[in-house]
Amino acid sequence: MNLPSSRSYRTMLGGRELILETGKYAKQVSGSVVARYGGTVVLVTAQMSDNASSLDFLPLTVEYEERHYAIGKIPGSFLRREGRPGTQATLNARITDRQIRPLFPKGLRNEVQVIITVLSADQVNDPAPIAAIAASAALSISDVPWDGPTACAKVGYLEDRFVLNPTLQQLENGSSSLELTVAASEHAVLMVEASANELSEETMVEAIGFAQRELAPVIGIIDEMKRDVGHEKASFEPAVELREEDIDIMAQNTSGAGLREALLTRGKHDRSTNLKTLRNTIIENLIPDPEAEGASERIAELKSAFSAVEKKELRRMILEEDLRTDGRRPDEIRPIWIEVGMLPMAHGSAVFTRGETQVLGVATLGTGRDNRLVDDLGLEDTEEFMLHYNFPPFSTGEVKRLRGTSRRELGHGNLARRSLERVIPGQDDFPYVIRVVAETLESNGSSSMASVCASSLALMDAGVPIRQSVAGIAMGLVADGERYRILSDILGTEDALGDMDFKVTGTRDGVTALQMDIKIQGITPSIMREALEQARRGRLHILEQMGAVLPNYRPEINERAPRILMVQIPADKIGAVIGPGGKQIRELEQLGATIEIEEDGKVRIYSEKLEAAEQVKAAIKNLTASAEIGQEYDGTVAKTVDFGAFVTLFPGTDGLLHISQIAEERVRRVEDHLKEGDKIRVKVQGIDDRGKIDLIRPELEGKVRPRAPRSESRGGPRRGPRDRQRR
């Protein structure tokens, strides 16, 4: 039965139907929308508090809640219920947050909460972009002041064509050379997140444009929802904005008072000190008695006015003089210095310093038992490559309480991981679990991009055979009407005052990751192309500096790293390696190694010593080897009989060397020529249908009359009656 107020809206998105429903579920909240896309169902609610908070920023929270019933699973935790959101859930929440945050009105200080609940996940369609669409719809029909709608989608690149919302399988199995998430309004791209297989800058621009065009129908149905069932937007008392007269007062007092000189001071802390001294001097002249009634409020207003004048002057210098606070040109990269291998106990380490931003990258190689178990709604249940980013307060010269990993740290770490994952060798070629930690030691802008550089160098120092070095650079934009400047390698102040934060990573051959957040109504494709080309030149410069210190990965992995050898055995031979009750595998592990066997016969051997691993590998090969016709083997005489000798080729596999093939002359007694335990070189002449092996001595070929072999079989050797009788 349809409720009277229940409405649904439909459109096609990426060849599948998208359905947005409202008025049926969670009706007590201001905005509630259920989005259906295939078998994926997401509920999103939006609500604003009645009163403004005392905070000086918008208190917006976006929560992404995953329920394991969405894929028919019971949570794997001890309590068998969902705990705090996992890494991927937090990253998905950030996608929605970055899409909606720029469109709230200035001065709004009421608490706004958007809650995303994944009710059903078909593990084909990614819930994250669908959740972002539902959030846009929920805010649009709610009474929350918000300048939407927006829409979100993923783009893949398969067989040289763009695909909207590729399946999770296509993204996970590597068939797509691009995983791009784009959020856009009707007229502007608001957010971009991507990982790519060294694609060209032009391809990335085309992919973003493709997504924006395909999202137009979604924005259309949300507009229709807003007209049909949208609430009237709530009024609010905006936070006190700066008064123009205060800005004029500060502008007059800073003119000729050293603002330009203070802004051009080299060094983050010296510049901050000079600006603070100038500001306090001006305020002291304007308010000589700070204890007077209303003086504290007036001082706060003037401080805000000074910040506005400072920002305005910085933007003017960039646009009119091509001059930045540290004296660089718009496309100039800060000085770089690099150190590798400085930590004696680490498997790989590197420090990457660019200006006043410094990151220590540390790589650790582990075994299959060190991978991360993933208990979320995705396809993968383990993670073999991890990158963790830390941002301690001392990196900015501050004092703060140390808490758990922040959303920002998770986001920066994910960006660095995605930047590098395309050049990391696969498990078949390099069967190590890899963890990289990026420790921010100093920060003055672009620490996430310095993390990419430091992590790439640390991996190479550890001997990880990455395909190419990867570097990252953060780009900024200052725009005023038709005038604009694109800035390379932005500082923290340029990030704060600018109109775009555009992070680009890649190799010499192409882009491996993008992250873009826009603070204005949008940028044209031509500006985006110019920014990407300027980023490419900067990236190549950084890669040249990195290559001068460490041109390639170490030829051998670090001596402190565990040794991992792999061997593929027939699946039907797994039992021979394990043995009755695990007896055989325990004996092998006593040689000094750990053994893991997969169902397909893939065997991993872990050891702290290469010699022990190689010894175990050789033993496993012997246990699982099969004789081949025409091949020679070093065997051991296991038993002599009247008609010849049984020779052990591998454990459990014997062949018969007939008496006529033992010596060039006639042999009357086998024992006169061979004894049990003798080592002898033999060649497989034939294998009959029952798996019995006939042997000859290769050095006697052509010298003795060959014995007619029994019928041959293409199959491997089987244990015959003589083998069972001997045992």
Disulfide bonds with the S-S distance in Angstrom:
none
